[in-house]
Amino acid sequence: KIFKVNYKTLIIISSAVECIHSYSLIHDDLPSMDNDDLRRGKLSVHKKFNEYTAILAGSSLLTLSFEILSSSDLKLSQKIKNELIKTLSYSSGHSGLAGGQYLDLTFEKKHVSKKNIIDMQKKKTGQLFGFCCESAAIIKDKNSLTRRKLKDIGLNIGFLFQVVDDLIDYRGDSSIVGKPTGMDKKKGKATIINLMGYKETLNYAKNLKKNIQQQIKKYGTKSEDLQESVEFILKREF
């Protein structure tokens, strides 16, 4: 809405992002990673089917996302498509989501600094949010400064989402969340809440939300939907 991007264009790009997101969750649930039996209140893919189906389904969704972005259905120039594919690749691979997931697993049961936890969570969760915000600037062929500002907003929104997710895991109701809670502490995950405690983390999340909303306000009334999305993140039930 801020950049008046065509709705159908956004839906196509969003579907590519959702493929990446779903692939990451399927692989995240695998026994070799977080070994979770439930996802969104249903059996995770490897439990419903088997491990090789989960691995192949995840890998197929990963490649499907780039098939979607390169499709003729996406009515953008080849230059813009290439930039979208390149940026989403960066956000999804070792510099982004996959690299963050590696750090998340590597940091288990270790003392990790706040800085390193933030870096890990901005990669693991923030990078896809960053791409979502930056993609609008890519489509409109904006300069690198505009792109960087929007990506920073997305990274911070993603980080806020992860912090709240950790709060939900700490104190949430598993019947509402759709998966067992209390798992981060049991696995020794490096999280802000395990470092700072519940109350301090909740205040930290509220301040982070305020800072994000200050960044977004600069884009005027067209940013209201984005403001509501940020507000919703902190209101999720926990």
Wavefront OBJ file of the C-alpha trace (Angstrom):
o trace
v 0.000 0.000 0.000
v 2.836 2.410 0.814
v 4.317 2.012 -2.690
v 1.057 1.214 -4.538
v 2.239 -2.224 -5.629
v -0.277 -4.256 -7.639
v -2.184 -6.654 -5.377
v -1.757 -9.694 -7.660
v 1.994 -9.076 -7.730
v 2.070 -9.070 -3.926
v 0.054 -12.300 -3.715
v 2.477 -14.088 -6.048
v 5.515 -12.893 -4.079
v 3.776 -13.756 -0.789
v 3.137 -17.309 -2.011
v 6.860 -17.686 -2.782
v 7.705 -16.482 0.746
v 5.138 -18.864 2.253
v 6.778 -21.777 0.400
v 10.113 -20.866 2.016
v 8.444 -20.483 5.403
v 6.652 -23.848 5.164
v 9.812 -25.618 4.023
v 11.687 -24.210 7.024
v 9.004 -25.412 9.468
v 8.877 -28.917 7.978
v 12.659 -29.255 8.277
v 12.720 -27.552 11.688
v 10.387 -30.260 13.066
v 12.634 -33.128 11.918
v 14.239 -35.417 14.544
v 17.711 -34.168 13.546
v 16.665 -30.597 14.382
v 13.948 -29.701 16.940
v 12.223 -33.106 16.826
v 8.672 -31.774 17.217
v 5.629 -34.004 16.784
v 3.044 -31.237 16.388
v 2.710 -28.147 14.226
v -0.364 -25.881 14.300
v -2.298 -28.476 16.269
v -1.653 -31.281 13.783
v 0.999 -33.939 13.348
v 4.206 -32.571 11.835
v 5.007 -33.898 8.354
v 7.570 -36.496 9.429
v 5.110 -37.871 12.012
v 2.113 -37.874 9.646
v 4.118 -39.500 6.840
v 7.833 -40.224 7.368
v 11.229 -38.496 7.449
v 12.127 -38.817 3.783
v 8.759 -37.402 2.764
v 9.336 -34.431 5.093
v 12.852 -33.799 3.718
v 11.717 -34.029 0.097
v 8.552 -31.966 0.693
v 10.629 -29.222 2.326
v 13.218 -29.256 -0.461
v 10.460 -29.141 -3.083
v 8.812 -26.135 -1.423
v 12.172 -24.351 -1.353
v 12.638 -24.774 -5.101
v 8.958 -24.038 -5.804
v 9.389 -20.552 -4.335
v 11.930 -19.652 -7.031
v 9.811 -21.304 -9.726
v 6.994 -18.952 -8.659
v 9.217 -15.846 -8.791
v 10.560 -16.743 -12.251
v 7.095 -17.551 -13.661
v 5.483 -15.544 -16.467
v 2.519 -15.027 -14.106
v 4.634 -12.469 -12.285
v 4.339 -9.432 -14.557
v 7.651 -7.758 -13.794
v 10.793 -7.111 -15.811
v 13.490 -9.782 -15.864
v 15.812 -7.383 -14.049
v 13.361 -6.984 -11.147
v 12.643 -10.739 -11.033
v 16.360 -11.500 -10.869
v 16.788 -9.040 -8.003
v 13.847 -10.564 -6.115
v 15.248 -14.089 -6.587
v 18.736 -12.999 -5.556
v 17.442 -11.192 -2.434
v 15.160 -14.057 -1.373
v 18.054 -16.505 -1.891
v 20.220 -14.412 0.422
v 17.427 -14.241 3.005
v 16.840 -18.006 2.894
v 20.366 -19.450 2.723
v 23.455 -19.477 4.920
v 23.364 -15.678 5.324
v 19.762 -15.795 6.508
v 17.246 -18.404 7.581
v 19.383 -21.543 7.160
v 22.385 -19.907 8.818
v 20.200 -18.736 11.700
v 18.773 -22.224 12.128
v 22.319 -23.627 12.274
v 23.220 -21.130 15.016
v 19.997 -21.900 16.892
v 20.913 -25.600 17.040
v 24.607 -24.929 17.717
v 23.848 -22.562 20.619
v 21.765 -25.125 22.526
v 22.873 -25.631 26.147
v 25.594 -22.982 25.808
v 26.035 -19.544 27.361
v 25.419 -17.121 24.501
v 25.652 -13.313 24.607
v 22.616 -11.120 23.994
v 24.248 -9.759 20.832
v 24.712 -13.252 19.391
v 21.152 -14.258 20.282
v 19.798 -11.167 18.487
v 21.998 -11.862 15.456
v 20.835 -15.496 15.343
v 17.156 -14.628 15.667
v 17.311 -11.856 13.082
v 18.749 -14.414 10.661
v 16.459 -17.297 11.576
v 13.208 -15.315 11.659
v 13.936 -11.711 10.705
v 15.387 -12.232 7.235
v 12.117 -13.398 5.641
v 10.285 -10.434 7.190
v 13.114 -8.261 5.880
v 12.618 -9.603 2.364
v 8.861 -8.975 2.551
v 9.416 -5.293 3.357
v 12.334 -4.824 0.966
v 10.530 -6.521 -1.945
v 8.160 -3.558 -2.355
v 11.158 -1.262 -2.872
v 12.716 -3.757 -5.315
v 9.509 -3.883 -7.388
v 9.419 -0.076 -7.569
v 13.166 0.044 -8.364
v 13.947 2.254 -5.362
v 17.503 3.200 -4.363
v 19.668 1.140 -2.021
v 19.038 3.469 0.960
v 15.249 3.017 0.717
v 15.707 -0.720 0.372
v 17.981 -0.865 3.411
v 15.555 1.160 5.572
v 12.646 -1.128 4.669
v 14.712 -4.250 5.213
v 15.736 -2.983 8.668
v 12.072 -2.503 9.553
v 11.358 -6.063 8.430
v 14.310 -7.488 10.359
v 13.078 -5.798 13.524
v 9.495 -6.977 12.975
v 10.785 -10.526 12.520
v 12.918 -10.229 15.646
v 9.886 -8.986 17.612
v 7.867 -11.940 16.291
v 10.567 -14.353 17.512
v 10.827 -12.729 20.942
v 7.039 -13.000 21.370
v 7.183 -16.591 20.091
v 9.692 -17.326 22.861
v 7.391 -15.674 25.415
v 4.539 -17.873 24.173
v 6.702 -20.977 24.476
v 7.626 -19.940 28.027
v 4.126 -19.304 29.336
v 1.646 -20.153 26.561
v -1.156 -22.711 26.494
v -0.218 -25.598 24.184
v -3.879 -26.094 23.186
v -3.948 -22.508 21.862
v -0.431 -22.497 20.422
v -0.956 -25.803 18.576
v 2.295 -27.386 19.755
v 3.891 -28.268 23.103
v 5.122 -25.266 25.093
v 8.072 -25.076 27.473
v 10.309 -26.793 24.921
v 12.896 -23.992 24.589
v 13.922 -24.268 28.230
v 13.931 -28.074 28.100
v 16.211 -28.044 25.040
v 18.445 -25.305 26.444
v 17.685 -22.892 23.593
v 19.534 -19.583 23.461
v 16.696 -17.060 23.734
v 16.250 -13.565 25.120
v 13.820 -14.893 27.739
v 16.229 -17.585 28.960
v 18.876 -14.864 29.265
v 16.807 -12.031 30.792
v 13.747 -13.673 32.334
v 10.035 -13.303 31.537
v 9.277 -9.820 32.899
v 12.339 -8.126 31.411
v 11.746 -9.814 28.058
v 8.123 -8.651 27.975
v 9.248 -5.052 28.600
v 11.984 -5.499 25.990
v 9.358 -6.638 23.447
v 7.099 -3.651 24.219
v 9.982 -1.200 23.713
v 10.997 -2.959 20.517
v 7.427 -2.629 19.223
v 7.410 1.114 19.981
v 10.685 1.621 18.114
v 9.379 -0.286 15.079
v 6.175 1.724 15.014
v 8.174 4.964 15.118
v 10.077 3.761 12.045
v 6.854 2.870 10.220
v 5.042 6.135 11.063
v 7.410 7.983 8.746
v 5.519 6.422 5.817
v 2.246 8.149 6.753
v -1.347 6.892 6.707
v -0.640 4.227 4.079
v 1.371 2.353 6.693
v -1.643 1.730 8.957
v -2.012 -1.950 7.959
v 1.633 -2.571 8.756
v 1.184 -0.808 12.106
v -1.756 -3.109 12.877
v 0.320 -6.170 11.988
v 3.039 -5.107 14.427
v 0.400 -4.464 17.101
v -1.051 -7.947 16.507
v 2.333 -9.643 17.057
v 2.411 -8.510 20.694
v -1.267 -9.363 21.245
v -0.969 -13.049 20.312
v -2.234 -15.165 23.174
v 0.289 -16.156 25.803
l 1 2 3 4 5 6 7 8 9 10 11 12 13 14 15 16 17 18 19 20 21 22 23 24 25 26 27 28 29 30 31 32 33 34 35 36 37 38 39 40 41 42 43 44 45 46 47 48 49 50 51 52 53 54 55 56 57 58 59 60 61 62 63 64 65 66 67 68 69 70 71 72 73 74 75 76 77 78 79 80 81 82 83 84 85 86 87 88 89 90 91 92 93 94 95 96 97 98 99 100 101 102 103 104 105 106 107 108 109 110 111 112 113 114 115 116 117 118 119 120 121 122 123 124 125 126 127 128 129 130 131 132 133 134 135 136 137 138 139 140 141 142 143 144 145 146 147 148 149 150 151 152 153 154 155 156 157 158 159 160 161 162 163 164 165 166 167 168 169 170 171 172 173 174 175 176 177 178 179 180 181 182 183 184 185 186 187 188 189 190 191 192 193 194 195 196 197 198 199 200 201 202 203 204 205 206 207 208 209 210 211 212 213 214 215 216 217 218 219 220 221 222 223 224 225 226 227 228 229 230 231 232 233 234 235 236 237 238
